[in-house]
Amino acid sequence: MEKKNFNTAFYNFNKSKIIFERVKDSGNVVFNLIQMASIQQVNGDYYGSKETLTEALPYIKKKDVYSASVNNSFGIADKELSIYNDAIHYYKEAIKECTDSVSRQGPLNNIAVVYIHQKKYDNAIRILETIVDSETLDNQSLINNKARVLDNLGYAYFKKDIPEKGLILMTESFKLRNKINDTYGAIESNLHLAEYYSKTDTGKSNNYAINAYKIATKCNSIDERLKSLAILIANGSGTKYAKKYLTLNDSIIKIRNNYKNKFAKIKYDSKKEKDENQKLRLEKAENLLALQEVKYQRIFFIIGIISLFCLMAYLKKRYENRNRIEKIKTAYDTETRIAKDIHDELANDVFHTITYAQTQSLTSGNNKETLLQNLDHIYSRVRGISRENSNVDTGPNYAANLKEMLSNYNSSNTNVIITNIEKINWENLDDEKKVTIHRVLQELMVNMKKHSEASLVAIKFDSKSNLVSINYSDNGKGCEKSKIIQNGLQNMENRILAIKGTITFDTEPDKGFKAQITMPK
């Protein structure tokens, strides 16, 4: 994959995934999803890569050949997003799926890198020393791995204030990488040595940083170019590097946002095409079935036209009478319930609002604002009654419909991330709980859209022992905890309590909004 062909590569992997889905080749489906996630990570779309990797989970079984790779990719995404504890969790899961000591070295090294980010240098050194002492690392085919581990180990010693030992190891790695022409690895070695000399020898530090910048430019490694410029700026090397940094940083933000939008559009277009093809196949099957039914109906008609006609007429009449009675009863029950809701919830509010409008001067700004608030309150109640009386499909398509409902809140301003929804065994939940989950999540999304101005929403599903949990969080403007009863949140709590579950809210002004839902299976 060349840099300028990422869109084409992503498109082709996605098309290949769809083809293998049709023939139920799960291994190749997972392979294509891993490649798509890797492209997204190279271009900075880490949340998008996690969503792509999540698509692979239903196709993976225990000790699957791709299981370690998927978990390692999850770890990389969380590391880049600075979600370090989750990253370590996924790396450890990857290690469990590795079948030999060589394949374990990658995720072990990645765990050590995370520990360095967390300033847990002793933990990092302990892991890296174990890898260095391994006999397999001396294998000529693993020389790249050896150089990477030596560099990380030296860097950990340097950060732990053992600079002499750190310099020896980093220098050994640097020479080894130059010897084997490990171009990309040489960038990291130069950056680490530039940081090492930044406090003792600015000239050497600048030379290493400039070398890193030149190599990163040839490899088109934007993040490493930015790190090189940051060191040069910190060393006081003039304003030209600061200008380069700002220009490059602005450029990469625009490029990566562009890639994110294109990747999302490719997946959306392919899903739309897949749905249309499935609809055409279904229509074709229904037409064939209809023709077959007509054929059999004619045969039975010829065999016993008179007796069958009489029987059908009798059954039809009986069915129509019974169906009519059931429809009347259902309509009556529904109308009664809605009428009660309207009487209990709306009648007094409407009456008081009309009275207020007739008796108060609406030229006053405060009176006008009060009237608008009353009307908005009435509208919210009407909307609630409408939602409560619409149907929720609790059958086999429940999870897909729930995910689609949540995904509908994606927009150019809001990114909605849904994880682990496929891990829940929805068939084990009764219909009442499914409806409650759907209603409460729908209400949370409506409140988010109306009040929070969030740019990122994360909804994570989990299932442990006899409990189902759902974690909702957004980075919106939040609110005072004392005002949680407003915006329909009290109604959500009542719904969850009705199914013997719990819901807790956590919010502060300008610090987002969180909700945790737990219920028995």
Protein Blocks (a to p, Z undefined) as FASTA:
>chain_A
ZZklmmmmmmmmmmmmmmmmmnopaklmmmmmmmmmmmmmmnopamlmmmmmmmmmmmpc
ehiaklmmmmmmmmmmmmmnopaklmmmmmmmmmmmpcbfklmmmmmmmmmmmmmmnopa
klmmmmmmmmmmpmklmpmklmmmmmmmmmmmmmmmmmnopaklmmmmmmmmmmmmmmno
paklmmmmmmmmmmmmmmmommlmmmmmmmmmmmmmmnopaklmmmmmmmmmmnonajkl
mmmmmmmmmmmmmmmmmmmmmmmmmmmmmmmmmmmmmmmmmmmmmmmmmmmmmmmmmmmm
mmmmmlmmmmmmmmmmmmmmmmmmmmmmmmmmmmmmmmmmmmmmmmmmmmmmmmmmmmpc
fkbmklmmmmmmmmmmmmmmmmmmmmmmpccdfbfklmmmmmmmmmmmgcfkbccddehk
lmpcfklpcfklmmmmmmmmmmmmmmmmmmnopabdcdddddehjbccdddddfbebjaf
klmmggolmmmmmmmmmnopacdddddehiapaddddddZZ
